[in-house]
Amino acid sequence: MKRSELVAALKDFPYKDLRFAKVDTHRGLRRDFAEVIYAKGKTPADIVAIARVLRESGHSVLVTKLDSAKSKSVRKELPWLTYFPEARIAASGFPPRRIGNGRKPEMAGSVLIVTAGTSDIPVAEECFVTLRSFGIPARKIFDVGVAGLHRVLAHRKQLQAARVIVVVAGMDGALPSVISGLVGSPVIAVPTSAGYGASFKGVAPLLTMLNSCSPGVAVVNIDNGFGAGYLAAAIVRNK
């Protein structure tokens, strides 16, 4: 590499200062996955500016919690983004041009995403799109909650074959414990805000999951499908 090229490559080390944001262009070198844009609280112009920096740095772009109205403005400027309305995510394609530090993912099995009910699907889709944007294979099983245990038992072979299982549930939040008791793989529990008044917008299932009597259950925050996908991808990538 020529000196001028080296200087250009290190010019923005370790971040690009946009005044309103400092884009971590080297996060992929540390974490294997590039910085992700959280859309809430940002204007479309903010999102576009950050996305362009990531793109120019050779990374794929992932924008989470992006509502449909804001997505129209963003995609007008960045037509190379694909918007997934149910997941509320915009992504630059599958598989990404580059995952973190550029290494191809070494995957030790796939991720299975399970929901207790249909109201939990948007959070599950956020997890699914996150995984696919990182190049991780994932499958989905929806609406197999504890109100009808025969439904989840019908998928026992799929559950036992998965490397990691993400279980998304609102209401009583009991499904992660049930599934963890059936398998030997790690279970990532995602509480959702789906439920009636006493579910307290996801606090009730969150507490249920945190108090799981089945070992091997990790819990992310309420409605955090992205966080579950990120953790599942890290487990799969690192075997």
Biotite code that builds the C-alpha atoms (Angstrom):
import biotite.structure as struc

atoms = struc.array([
    struc.Atom([0.000, 0.000, 0.000], chain_id="A", res_id=1, res_name="MET", atom_name="CA", element="C"),
    struc.Atom([1.300, 3.433, -0.937], chain_id="A", res_id=2, res_name="LYS", atom_name="CA", element="C"),
    struc.Atom([1.869, 6.010, 1.786], chain_id="A", res_id=3, res_name="ARG", atom_name="CA", element="C"),
    struc.Atom([-0.937, 8.217, 0.412], chain_id="A", res_id=4, res_name="SER", atom_name="CA", element="C"),
    struc.Atom([-3.339, 5.272, 0.454], chain_id="A", res_id=5, res_name="GLU", atom_name="CA", element="C"),
    struc.Atom([-2.325, 4.382, 4.016], chain_id="A", res_id=6, res_name="LEU", atom_name="CA", element="C"),
    struc.Atom([-2.861, 7.957, 5.174], chain_id="A", res_id=7, res_name="VAL", atom_name="CA", element="C"),
    struc.Atom([-6.285, 8.026, 3.496], chain_id="A", res_id=8, res_name="ALA", atom_name="CA", element="C"),
    struc.Atom([-7.248, 4.722, 5.128], chain_id="A", res_id=9, res_name="ALA", atom_name="CA", element="C"),
    struc.Atom([-6.249, 5.946, 8.594], chain_id="A", res_id=10, res_name="LEU", atom_name="CA", element="C"),
    struc.Atom([-7.598, 9.480, 8.180], chain_id="A", res_id=11, res_name="LYS", atom_name="CA", element="C"),
    struc.Atom([-10.814, 8.820, 10.077], chain_id="A", res_id=12, res_name="ASP", atom_name="CA", element="C"),
    struc.Atom([-9.370, 6.303, 12.542], chain_id="A", res_id=13, res_name="PHE", atom_name="CA", element="C"),
    struc.Atom([-11.165, 5.210, 14.618], chain_id="A", res_id=14, res_name="PRO", atom_name="CA", element="C"),
    struc.Atom([-14.345, 7.130, 13.724], chain_id="A", res_id=15, res_name="TYR", atom_name="CA", element="C"),
    struc.Atom([-15.791, 9.659, 11.305], chain_id="A", res_id=16, res_name="LYS", atom_name="CA", element="C"),
    struc.Atom([-16.896, 12.868, 13.003], chain_id="A", res_id=17, res_name="ASP", atom_name="CA", element="C"),
    struc.Atom([-20.151, 14.210, 11.546], chain_id="A", res_id=18, res_name="LEU", atom_name="CA", element="C"),
    struc.Atom([-20.516, 16.730, 14.399], chain_id="A", res_id=19, res_name="ARG", atom_name="CA", element="C"),
    struc.Atom([-23.937, 15.387, 15.403], chain_id="A", res_id=20, res_name="PHE", atom_name="CA", element="C"),
    struc.Atom([-22.565, 11.799, 15.381], chain_id="A", res_id=21, res_name="ALA", atom_name="CA", element="C"),
    struc.Atom([-19.228, 10.035, 15.566], chain_id="A", res_id=22, res_name="LYS", atom_name="CA", element="C"),
    struc.Atom([-19.580, 7.014, 13.289], chain_id="A", res_id=23, res_name="VAL", atom_name="CA", element="C"),
    struc.Atom([-17.542, 4.058, 14.526], chain_id="A", res_id=24, res_name="ASP", atom_name="CA", element="C"),
    struc.Atom([-16.046, 2.891, 11.236], chain_id="A", res_id=25, res_name="THR", atom_name="CA", element="C"),
    struc.Atom([-13.734, 0.372, 12.915], chain_id="A", res_id=26, res_name="HIS", atom_name="CA", element="C"),
    struc.Atom([-16.312, -1.412, 15.064], chain_id="A", res_id=27, res_name="ARG", atom_name="CA", element="C"),
    struc.Atom([-16.328, -4.333, 12.664], chain_id="A", res_id=28, res_name="GLY", atom_name="CA", element="C"),
    struc.Atom([-12.644, -4.936, 13.406], chain_id="A", res_id=29, res_name="LEU", atom_name="CA", element="C"),
    struc.Atom([-13.414, -5.280, 17.113], chain_id="A", res_id=30, res_name="ARG", atom_name="CA", element="C"),
    struc.Atom([-16.844, -6.917, 17.080], chain_id="A", res_id=31, res_name="ARG", atom_name="CA", element="C"),
    struc.Atom([-17.078, -8.647, 13.671], chain_id="A", res_id=32, res_name="ASP", atom_name="CA", element="C"),
    struc.Atom([-20.261, -6.639, 13.006], chain_id="A", res_id=33, res_name="PHE", atom_name="CA", element="C"),
    struc.Atom([-20.343, -3.039, 11.857], chain_id="A", res_id=34, res_name="ALA", atom_name="CA", element="C"),
    struc.Atom([-22.160, -0.239, 13.654], chain_id="A", res_id=35, res_name="GLU", atom_name="CA", element="C"),
    struc.Atom([-25.953, -0.367, 13.347], chain_id="A", res_id=36, res_name="VAL", atom_name="CA", element="C"),
    struc.Atom([-28.111, 2.754, 13.019], chain_id="A", res_id=37, res_name="ILE", atom_name="CA", element="C"),
    struc.Atom([-30.911, 3.148, 15.591], chain_id="A", res_id=38, res_name="TYR", atom_name="CA", element="C"),
    struc.Atom([-33.479, 5.319, 13.823], chain_id="A", res_id=39, res_name="ALA", atom_name="CA", element="C"),
    struc.Atom([-35.492, 6.622, 16.777], chain_id="A", res_id=40, res_name="LYS", atom_name="CA", element="C"),
    struc.Atom([-34.577, 10.184, 17.637], chain_id="A", res_id=41, res_name="GLY", atom_name="CA", element="C"),
    struc.Atom([-32.771, 10.697, 14.338], chain_id="A", res_id=42, res_name="LYS", atom_name="CA", element="C"),
    struc.Atom([-33.998, 12.695, 11.349], chain_id="A", res_id=43, res_name="THR", atom_name="CA", element="C"),
    struc.Atom([-33.963, 11.120, 7.881], chain_id="A", res_id=44, res_name="PRO", atom_name="CA", element="C"),
    struc.Atom([-31.006, 13.390, 7.055], chain_id="A", res_id=45, res_name="ALA", atom_name="CA", element="C"),
    struc.Atom([-29.097, 12.056, 10.086], chain_id="A", res_id=46, res_name="ASP", atom_name="CA", element="C"),
    struc.Atom([-29.738, 8.469, 9.047], chain_id="A", res_id=47, res_name="ILE", atom_name="CA", element="C"),
    struc.Atom([-28.688, 9.132, 5.456], chain_id="A", res_id=48, res_name="VAL", atom_name="CA", element="C"),
    struc.Atom([-25.433, 10.785, 6.518], chain_id="A", res_id=49, res_name="ALA", atom_name="CA", element="C"),
    struc.Atom([-24.440, 7.936, 8.849], chain_id="A", res_id=50, res_name="ILE", atom_name="CA", element="C"),
    struc.Atom([-25.457, 5.283, 6.326], chain_id="A", res_id=51, res_name="ALA", atom_name="CA", element="C"),
    struc.Atom([-23.299, 6.858, 3.645], chain_id="A", res_id=52, res_name="ARG", atom_name="CA", element="C"),
    struc.Atom([-20.246, 6.833, 5.917], chain_id="A", res_id=53, res_name="VAL", atom_name="CA", element="C"),
    struc.Atom([-20.748, 3.151, 6.703], chain_id="A", res_id=54, res_name="LEU", atom_name="CA", element="C"),
    struc.Atom([-21.283, 2.336, 3.048], chain_id="A", res_id=55, res_name="ARG", atom_name="CA", element="C"),
    struc.Atom([-18.158, 4.242, 1.999], chain_id="A", res_id=56, res_name="GLU", atom_name="CA", element="C"),
    struc.Atom([-16.205, 2.357, 4.685], chain_id="A", res_id=57, res_name="SER", atom_name="CA", element="C"),
    struc.Atom([-17.125, -0.913, 2.965], chain_id="A", res_id=58, res_name="GLY", atom_name="CA", element="C"),
    struc.Atom([-19.745, -2.036, 5.464], chain_id="A", res_id=59, res_name="HIS", atom_name="CA", element="C"),
    struc.Atom([-23.292, -3.160, 4.976], chain_id="A", res_id=60, res_name="SER", atom_name="CA", element="C"),
    struc.Atom([-25.924, -0.844, 6.438], chain_id="A", res_id=61, res_name="VAL", atom_name="CA", element="C"),
    struc.Atom([-28.620, -1.835, 8.913], chain_id="A", res_id=62, res_name="LEU", atom_name="CA", element="C"),
    struc.Atom([-31.168, 0.680, 10.234], chain_id="A", res_id=63, res_name="VAL", atom_name="CA", element="C"),
    struc.Atom([-33.432, -0.488, 13.065], chain_id="A", res_id=64, res_name="THR", atom_name="CA", element="C"),
    struc.Atom([-36.703, 0.870, 14.505], chain_id="A", res_id=65, res_name="LYS", atom_name="CA", element="C"),
    struc.Atom([-37.353, 2.772, 11.289], chain_id="A", res_id=66, res_name="LEU", atom_name="CA", element="C"),
    struc.Atom([-41.013, 3.687, 10.812], chain_id="A", res_id=67, res_name="ASP", atom_name="CA", element="C"),
    struc.Atom([-42.568, 3.573, 7.358], chain_id="A", res_id=68, res_name="SER", atom_name="CA", element="C"),
    struc.Atom([-42.979, 7.345, 6.986], chain_id="A", res_id=69, res_name="ALA", atom_name="CA", element="C"),
    struc.Atom([-39.327, 8.033, 7.772], chain_id="A", res_id=70, res_name="LYS", atom_name="CA", element="C"),
    struc.Atom([-38.212, 5.126, 5.593], chain_id="A", res_id=71, res_name="SER", atom_name="CA", element="C"),
    struc.Atom([-39.657, 6.789, 2.480], chain_id="A", res_id=72, res_name="LYS", atom_name="CA", element="C"),
    struc.Atom([-37.436, 9.833, 2.933], chain_id="A", res_id=73, res_name="SER", atom_name="CA", element="C"),
    struc.Atom([-34.395, 7.693, 3.682], chain_id="A", res_id=74, res_name="VAL", atom_name="CA", element="C"),
    struc.Atom([-34.848, 5.379, 0.704], chain_id="A", res_id=75, res_name="ARG", atom_name="CA", element="C"),
    struc.Atom([-35.378, 8.340, -1.603], chain_id="A", res_id=76, res_name="LYS", atom_name="CA", element="C"),
    struc.Atom([-31.767, 9.298, -0.868], chain_id="A", res_id=77, res_name="GLU", atom_name="CA", element="C"),
    struc.Atom([-30.489, 5.731, -0.485], chain_id="A", res_id=78, res_name="LEU", atom_name="CA", element="C"),
    struc.Atom([-32.300, 3.561, -3.042], chain_id="A", res_id=79, res_name="PRO", atom_name="CA", element="C"),
    struc.Atom([-29.871, 0.689, -2.388], chain_id="A", res_id=80, res_name="TRP", atom_name="CA", element="C"),
    struc.Atom([-31.572, 0.094, 0.970], chain_id="A", res_id=81, res_name="LEU", atom_name="CA", element="C"),
    struc.Atom([-34.365, -2.474, 1.209], chain_id="A", res_id=82, res_name="THR", atom_name="CA", element="C"),
    struc.Atom([-37.130, -1.733, 3.703], chain_id="A", res_id=83, res_name="TYR", atom_name="CA", element="C"),
    struc.Atom([-38.843, -4.488, 5.683], chain_id="A", res_id=84, res_name="PHE", atom_name="CA", element="C"),
    struc.Atom([-42.013, -2.875, 7.077], chain_id="A", res_id=85, res_name="PRO", atom_name="CA", element="C"),
    struc.Atom([-42.981, -5.577, 9.569], chain_id="A", res_id=86, res_name="GLU", atom_name="CA", element="C"),
    struc.Atom([-39.482, -5.678, 11.034], chain_id="A", res_id=87, res_name="ALA", atom_name="CA", element="C"),
    struc.Atom([-39.144, -1.874, 10.730], chain_id="A", res_id=88, res_name="ARG", atom_name="CA", element="C"),
    struc.Atom([-35.630, -2.364, 9.394], chain_id="A", res_id=89, res_name="ILE", atom_name="CA", element="C"),
    struc.Atom([-33.832, -1.040, 6.334], chain_id="A", res_id=90, res_name="ALA", atom_name="CA", element="C"),
    struc.Atom([-30.859, -3.082, 5.129], chain_id="A", res_id=91, res_name="ALA", atom_name="CA", element="C"),
    struc.Atom([-28.416, -2.880, 2.272], chain_id="A", res_id=92, res_name="SER", atom_name="CA", element="C"),
    struc.Atom([-28.878, -6.432, 1.077], chain_id="A", res_id=93, res_name="GLY", atom_name="CA", element="C"),
    struc.Atom([-28.424, -10.136, 1.725], chain_id="A", res_id=94, res_name="PHE", atom_name="CA", element="C"),
    struc.Atom([-25.763, -11.297, 2.060], chain_id="A", res_id=95, res_name="PRO", atom_name="CA", element="C"),
    struc.Atom([-23.945, -8.123, 3.095], chain_id="A", res_id=96, res_name="PRO", atom_name="CA", element="C"),
    struc.Atom([-21.060, -6.849, 1.001], chain_id="A", res_id=97, res_name="ARG", atom_name="CA", element="C"),
    struc.Atom([-18.898, -7.168, 4.054], chain_id="A", res_id=98, res_name="ARG", atom_name="CA", element="C"),
    struc.Atom([-19.569, -8.518, 7.536], chain_id="A", res_id=99, res_name="ILE", atom_name="CA", element="C"),
    struc.Atom([-17.594, -6.621, 10.118], chain_id="A", res_id=100, res_name="GLY", atom_name="CA", element="C"),
    struc.Atom([-13.904, -7.243, 9.433], chain_id="A", res_id=101, res_name="ASN", atom_name="CA", element="C"),
    struc.Atom([-14.569, -8.881, 6.086], chain_id="A", res_id=102, res_name="GLY", atom_name="CA", element="C"),
    struc.Atom([-14.354, -12.528, 7.161], chain_id="A", res_id=103, res_name="ARG", atom_name="CA", element="C"),
    struc.Atom([-16.980, -14.905, 5.901], chain_id="A", res_id=104, res_name="LYS", atom_name="CA", element="C"),
    struc.Atom([-19.139, -16.132, 8.785], chain_id="A", res_id=105, res_name="PRO", atom_name="CA", element="C"),
    struc.Atom([-18.130, -19.527, 10.131], chain_id="A", res_id=106, res_name="GLU", atom_name="CA", element="C"),
    struc.Atom([-21.523, -20.845, 11.122], chain_id="A", res_id=107, res_name="MET", atom_name="CA", element="C"),
    struc.Atom([-22.035, -23.727, 13.507], chain_id="A", res_id=108, res_name="ALA", atom_name="CA", element="C"),
    struc.Atom([-25.683, -24.403, 12.746], chain_id="A", res_id=109, res_name="GLY", atom_name="CA", element="C"),
    struc.Atom([-28.681, -22.200, 12.175], chain_id="A", res_id=110, res_name="SER", atom_name="CA", element="C"),
    struc.Atom([-30.836, -20.033, 14.395], chain_id="A", res_id=111, res_name="VAL", atom_name="CA", element="C"),
    struc.Atom([-34.482, -20.851, 14.993], chain_id="A", res_id=112, res_name="LEU", atom_name="CA", element="C"),
    struc.Atom([-36.866, -18.013, 15.871], chain_id="A", res_id=113, res_name="ILE", atom_name="CA", element="C"),
    struc.Atom([-40.043, -18.995, 17.708], chain_id="A", res_id=114, res_name="VAL", atom_name="CA", element="C"),
    struc.Atom([-42.983, -16.832, 18.744], chain_id="A", res_id=115, res_name="THR", atom_name="CA", element="C"),
    struc.Atom([-45.641, -17.530, 21.332], chain_id="A", res_id=116, res_name="ALA", atom_name="CA", element="C"),
    struc.Atom([-48.329, -15.635, 19.400], chain_id="A", res_id=117, res_name="GLY", atom_name="CA", element="C"),
    struc.Atom([-48.954, -13.717, 16.219], chain_id="A", res_id=118, res_name="THR", atom_name="CA", element="C"),
    struc.Atom([-48.715, -10.389, 18.065], chain_id="A", res_id=119, res_name="SER", atom_name="CA", element="C"),
    struc.Atom([-45.058, -11.194, 18.685], chain_id="A", res_id=120, res_name="ASP", atom_name="CA", element="C"),
    struc.Atom([-44.242, -11.547, 14.978], chain_id="A", res_id=121, res_name="ILE", atom_name="CA", element="C"),
    struc.Atom([-42.991, -7.965, 14.353], chain_id="A", res_id=122, res_name="PRO", atom_name="CA", element="C"),
    struc.Atom([-40.284, -8.397, 17.007], chain_id="A", res_id=123, res_name="VAL", atom_name="CA", element="C"),
    struc.Atom([-39.421, -11.831, 15.611], chain_id="A", res_id=124, res_name="ALA", atom_name="CA", element="C"),
    struc.Atom([-39.122, -10.356, 12.124], chain_id="A", res_id=125, res_name="GLU", atom_name="CA", element="C"),
    struc.Atom([-36.724, -7.729, 13.455], chain_id="A", res_id=126, res_name="GLU", atom_name="CA", element="C"),
    struc.Atom([-34.592, -10.568, 14.785], chain_id="A", res_id=127, res_name="CYS", atom_name="CA", element="C"),
    struc.Atom([-34.843, -12.481, 11.500], chain_id="A", res_id=128, res_name="PHE", atom_name="CA", element="C"),
    struc.Atom([-33.828, -9.561, 9.286], chain_id="A", res_id=129, res_name="VAL", atom_name="CA", element="C"),
    struc.Atom([-30.958, -8.740, 11.646], chain_id="A", res_id=130, res_name="THR", atom_name="CA", element="C"),
    struc.Atom([-29.629, -12.281, 11.362], chain_id="A", res_id=131, res_name="LEU", atom_name="CA", element="C"),
    struc.Atom([-29.994, -12.384, 7.596], chain_id="A", res_id=132, res_name="ARG", atom_name="CA", element="C"),
    struc.Atom([-28.260, -9.013, 7.235], chain_id="A", res_id=133, res_name="SER", atom_name="CA", element="C"),
    struc.Atom([-25.296, -10.538, 9.093], chain_id="A", res_id=134, res_name="PHE", atom_name="CA", element="C"),
    struc.Atom([-25.331, -13.522, 6.747], chain_id="A", res_id=135, res_name="GLY", atom_name="CA", element="C"),
    struc.Atom([-26.632, -15.952, 9.377], chain_id="A", res_id=136, res_name="ILE", atom_name="CA", element="C"),
    struc.Atom([-29.197, -18.572, 8.271], chain_id="A", res_id=137, res_name="PRO", atom_name="CA", element="C"),
    struc.Atom([-32.412, -18.472, 10.270], chain_id="A", res_id=138, res_name="ALA", atom_name="CA", element="C"),
    struc.Atom([-35.788, -20.182, 10.278], chain_id="A", res_id=139, res_name="ARG", atom_name="CA", element="C"),
    struc.Atom([-39.091, -19.224, 11.859], chain_id="A", res_id=140, res_name="LYS", atom_name="CA", element="C"),
    struc.Atom([-41.876, -20.995, 13.750], chain_id="A", res_id=141, res_name="ILE", atom_name="CA", element="C"),
    struc.Atom([-44.777, -18.738, 14.706], chain_id="A", res_id=142, res_name="PHE", atom_name="CA", element="C"),
    struc.Atom([-47.727, -19.010, 17.094], chain_id="A", res_id=143, res_name="ASP", atom_name="CA", element="C"),
    struc.Atom([-46.792, -21.989, 19.274], chain_id="A", res_id=144, res_name="VAL", atom_name="CA", element="C"),
    struc.Atom([-47.463, -20.531, 22.729], chain_id="A", res_id=145, res_name="GLY", atom_name="CA", element="C"),
    struc.Atom([-48.210, -22.352, 25.968], chain_id="A", res_id=146, res_name="VAL", atom_name="CA", element="C"),
    struc.Atom([-51.982, -22.017, 25.536], chain_id="A", res_id=147, res_name="ALA", atom_name="CA", element="C"),
    struc.Atom([-51.619, -25.059, 23.270], chain_id="A", res_id=148, res_name="GLY", atom_name="CA", element="C"),
    struc.Atom([-48.453, -26.981, 24.109], chain_id="A", res_id=149, res_name="LEU", atom_name="CA", element="C"),
    struc.Atom([-49.137, -29.588, 21.435], chain_id="A", res_id=150, res_name="HIS", atom_name="CA", element="C"),
    struc.Atom([-48.236, -26.913, 18.869], chain_id="A", res_id=151, res_name="ARG", atom_name="CA", element="C"),
    struc.Atom([-44.675, -26.467, 20.083], chain_id="A", res_id=152, res_name="VAL", atom_name="CA", element="C"),
    struc.Atom([-44.175, -30.201, 20.680], chain_id="A", res_id=153, res_name="LEU", atom_name="CA", element="C"),
    struc.Atom([-44.999, -30.806, 17.018], chain_id="A", res_id=154, res_name="ALA", atom_name="CA", element="C"),
    struc.Atom([-41.749, -28.957, 16.164], chain_id="A", res_id=155, res_name="HIS", atom_name="CA", element="C"),
    struc.Atom([-39.528, -30.807, 18.622], chain_id="A", res_id=156, res_name="ARG", atom_name="CA", element="C"),
    struc.Atom([-37.088, -32.094, 15.967], chain_id="A", res_id=157, res_name="LYS", atom_name="CA", element="C"),
    struc.Atom([-36.550, -28.606, 14.569], chain_id="A", res_id=158, res_name="GLN", atom_name="CA", element="C"),
    struc.Atom([-36.031, -27.222, 18.050], chain_id="A", res_id=159, res_name="LEU", atom_name="CA", element="C"),
    struc.Atom([-33.438, -29.832, 18.938], chain_id="A", res_id=160, res_name="GLN", atom_name="CA", element="C"),
    struc.Atom([-31.553, -29.348, 15.665], chain_id="A", res_id=161, res_name="ALA", atom_name="CA", element="C"),
    struc.Atom([-31.068, -25.595, 16.055], chain_id="A", res_id=162, res_name="ALA", atom_name="CA", element="C"),
    struc.Atom([-27.734, -24.163, 17.235], chain_id="A", res_id=163, res_name="ARG", atom_name="CA", element="C"),
    struc.Atom([-29.463, -21.233, 18.958], chain_id="A", res_id=164, res_name="VAL", atom_name="CA", element="C"),
    struc.Atom([-33.157, -20.621, 19.617], chain_id="A", res_id=165, res_name="ILE", atom_name="CA", element="C"),
    struc.Atom([-34.672, -17.156, 19.976], chain_id="A", res_id=166, res_name="VAL", atom_name="CA", element="C"),
    struc.Atom([-38.036, -17.272, 21.728], chain_id="A", res_id=167, res_name="VAL", atom_name="CA", element="C"),
    struc.Atom([-40.246, -14.193, 21.427], chain_id="A", res_id=168, res_name="VAL", atom_name="CA", element="C"),
    struc.Atom([-43.214, -13.944, 23.802], chain_id="A", res_id=169, res_name="ALA", atom_name="CA", element="C"),
    struc.Atom([-45.496, -11.433, 25.460], chain_id="A", res_id=170, res_name="GLY", atom_name="CA", element="C"),
    struc.Atom([-48.417, -12.095, 27.829], chain_id="A", res_id=171, res_name="MET", atom_name="CA", element="C"),
    struc.Atom([-47.102, -14.456, 30.555], chain_id="A", res_id=172, res_name="ASP", atom_name="CA", element="C"),
    struc.Atom([-43.720, -14.983, 28.878], chain_id="A", res_id=173, res_name="GLY", atom_name="CA", element="C"),
    struc.Atom([-43.576, -18.674, 29.778], chain_id="A", res_id=174, res_name="ALA", atom_name="CA", element="C"),
    struc.Atom([-42.561, -20.149, 26.410], chain_id="A", res_id=175, res_name="LEU", atom_name="CA", element="C"),
    struc.Atom([-38.748, -19.722, 26.728], chain_id="A", res_id=176, res_name="PRO", atom_name="CA", element="C"),
    struc.Atom([-38.671, -21.896, 29.859], chain_id="A", res_id=177, res_name="SER", atom_name="CA", element="C"),
    struc.Atom([-40.764, -24.581, 28.176], chain_id="A", res_id=178, res_name="VAL", atom_name="CA", element="C"),
    struc.Atom([-38.532, -24.687, 25.105], chain_id="A", res_id=179, res_name="ILE", atom_name="CA", element="C"),
    struc.Atom([-35.317, -24.554, 27.137], chain_id="A", res_id=180, res_name="SER", atom_name="CA", element="C"),
    struc.Atom([-36.493, -27.646, 28.990], chain_id="A", res_id=181, res_name="GLY", atom_name="CA", element="C"),
    struc.Atom([-36.765, -29.524, 25.690], chain_id="A", res_id=182, res_name="LEU", atom_name="CA", element="C"),
    struc.Atom([-33.387, -28.674, 24.122], chain_id="A", res_id=183, res_name="VAL", atom_name="CA", element="C"),
    struc.Atom([-29.687, -28.495, 24.894], chain_id="A", res_id=184, res_name="GLY", atom_name="CA", element="C"),
    struc.Atom([-28.931, -25.362, 22.896], chain_id="A", res_id=185, res_name="SER", atom_name="CA", element="C"),
    struc.Atom([-28.850, -21.799, 24.253], chain_id="A", res_id=186, res_name="PRO", atom_name="CA", element="C"),
    struc.Atom([-32.192, -19.999, 24.362], chain_id="A", res_id=187, res_name="VAL", atom_name="CA", element="C"),
    struc.Atom([-32.437, -16.236, 23.954], chain_id="A", res_id=188, res_name="ILE", atom_name="CA", element="C"),
    struc.Atom([-35.692, -14.931, 25.407], chain_id="A", res_id=189, res_name="ALA", atom_name="CA", element="C"),
    struc.Atom([-37.288, -11.759, 24.052], chain_id="A", res_id=190, res_name="VAL", atom_name="CA", element="C"),
    struc.Atom([-40.179, -10.267, 26.045], chain_id="A", res_id=191, res_name="PRO", atom_name="CA", element="C"),
    struc.Atom([-42.627, -8.226, 23.997], chain_id="A", res_id=192, res_name="THR", atom_name="CA", element="C"),
    struc.Atom([-45.060, -5.490, 24.927], chain_id="A", res_id=193, res_name="SER", atom_name="CA", element="C"),
    struc.Atom([-47.972, -7.614, 23.637], chain_id="A", res_id=194, res_name="ALA", atom_name="CA", element="C"),
    struc.Atom([-50.468, -8.308, 26.400], chain_id="A", res_id=195, res_name="GLY", atom_name="CA", element="C"),
    struc.Atom([-53.261, -6.963, 28.538], chain_id="A", res_id=196, res_name="TYR", atom_name="CA", element="C"),
    struc.Atom([-52.973, -4.360, 31.307], chain_id="A", res_id=197, res_name="GLY", atom_name="CA", element="C"),
    struc.Atom([-51.207, -6.456, 33.938], chain_id="A", res_id=198, res_name="ALA", atom_name="CA", element="C"),
    struc.Atom([-48.445, -7.349, 31.491], chain_id="A", res_id=199, res_name="SER", atom_name="CA", element="C"),
    struc.Atom([-47.306, -3.730, 31.988], chain_id="A", res_id=200, res_name="PHE", atom_name="CA", element="C"),
    struc.Atom([-46.172, -3.367, 28.362], chain_id="A", res_id=201, res_name="LYS", atom_name="CA", element="C"),
    struc.Atom([-43.724, -6.236, 28.589], chain_id="A", res_id=202, res_name="GLY", atom_name="CA", element="C"),
    struc.Atom([-42.500, -5.941, 32.172], chain_id="A", res_id=203, res_name="VAL", atom_name="CA", element="C"),
    struc.Atom([-44.436, -9.050, 33.287], chain_id="A", res_id=204, res_name="ALA", atom_name="CA", element="C"),
    struc.Atom([-42.957, -11.376, 30.627], chain_id="A", res_id=205, res_name="PRO", atom_name="CA", element="C"),
    struc.Atom([-39.536, -9.800, 31.206], chain_id="A", res_id=206, res_name="LEU", atom_name="CA", element="C"),
    struc.Atom([-39.648, -10.747, 34.892], chain_id="A", res_id=207, res_name="LEU", atom_name="CA", element="C"),
    struc.Atom([-40.943, -14.228, 34.086], chain_id="A", res_id=208, res_name="THR", atom_name="CA", element="C"),
    struc.Atom([-38.045, -14.811, 31.697], chain_id="A", res_id=209, res_name="MET", atom_name="CA", element="C"),
    struc.Atom([-35.475, -13.450, 34.140], chain_id="A", res_id=210, res_name="LEU", atom_name="CA", element="C"),
    struc.Atom([-36.831, -15.879, 36.755], chain_id="A", res_id=211, res_name="ASN", atom_name="CA", element="C"),
    struc.Atom([-36.784, -18.897, 34.449], chain_id="A", res_id=212, res_name="SER", atom_name="CA", element="C"),
    struc.Atom([-36.175, -22.152, 36.325], chain_id="A", res_id=213, res_name="CYS", atom_name="CA", element="C"),
    struc.Atom([-34.598, -23.685, 33.221], chain_id="A", res_id=214, res_name="SER", atom_name="CA", element="C"),
    struc.Atom([-30.836, -23.006, 32.930], chain_id="A", res_id=215, res_name="PRO", atom_name="CA", element="C"),
    struc.Atom([-29.405, -21.714, 29.680], chain_id="A", res_id=216, res_name="GLY", atom_name="CA", element="C"),
    struc.Atom([-31.915, -18.900, 29.094], chain_id="A", res_id=217, res_name="VAL", atom_name="CA", element="C"),
    struc.Atom([-30.516, -15.429, 28.354], chain_id="A", res_id=218, res_name="ALA", atom_name="CA", element="C"),
    struc.Atom([-32.893, -12.463, 28.285], chain_id="A", res_id=219, res_name="VAL", atom_name="CA", element="C"),
    struc.Atom([-32.748, -9.268, 26.227], chain_id="A", res_id=220, res_name="VAL", atom_name="CA", element="C"),
    struc.Atom([-34.809, -6.123, 26.671], chain_id="A", res_id=221, res_name="ASN", atom_name="CA", element="C"),
    struc.Atom([-38.487, -5.657, 25.834], chain_id="A", res_id=222, res_name="ILE", atom_name="CA", element="C"),
    struc.Atom([-39.203, -5.714, 22.062], chain_id="A", res_id=223, res_name="ASP", atom_name="CA", element="C"),
    struc.Atom([-35.474, -5.982, 21.360], chain_id="A", res_id=224, res_name="ASN", atom_name="CA", element="C"),
    struc.Atom([-35.508, -8.324, 18.381], chain_id="A", res_id=225, res_name="GLY", atom_name="CA", element="C"),
    struc.Atom([-32.334, -6.699, 17.087], chain_id="A", res_id=226, res_name="PHE", atom_name="CA", element="C"),
    struc.Atom([-30.456, -7.421, 20.320], chain_id="A", res_id=227, res_name="GLY", atom_name="CA", element="C"),
    struc.Atom([-31.551, -11.049, 20.235], chain_id="A", res_id=228, res_name="ALA", atom_name="CA", element="C"),
    struc.Atom([-30.470, -11.391, 16.628], chain_id="A", res_id=229, res_name="GLY", atom_name="CA", element="C"),
    struc.Atom([-27.109, -9.798, 17.333], chain_id="A", res_id=230, res_name="TYR", atom_name="CA", element="C"),
    struc.Atom([-26.437, -12.113, 20.280], chain_id="A", res_id=231, res_name="LEU", atom_name="CA", element="C"),
    struc.Atom([-27.550, -15.193, 18.349], chain_id="A", res_id=232, res_name="ALA", atom_name="CA", element="C"),
    struc.Atom([-25.274, -14.226, 15.454], chain_id="A", res_id=233, res_name="ALA", atom_name="CA", element="C"),
    struc.Atom([-22.317, -13.806, 17.812], chain_id="A", res_id=234, res_name="ALA", atom_name="CA", element="C"),
    struc.Atom([-22.928, -17.264, 19.329], chain_id="A", res_id=235, res_name="ILE", atom_name="CA", element="C"),
    struc.Atom([-23.176, -18.902, 15.918], chain_id="A", res_id=236, res_name="VAL", atom_name="CA", element="C"),
    struc.Atom([-20.148, -17.095, 14.519], chain_id="A", res_id=237, res_name="ARG", atom_name="CA", element="C"),
    struc.Atom([-17.982, -18.019, 17.506], chain_id="A", res_id=238, res_name="ASN", atom_name="CA", element="C"),
    struc.Atom([-19.283, -21.598, 17.844], chain_id="A", res_id=239, res_name="LYS", atom_name="CA", element="C"),
])
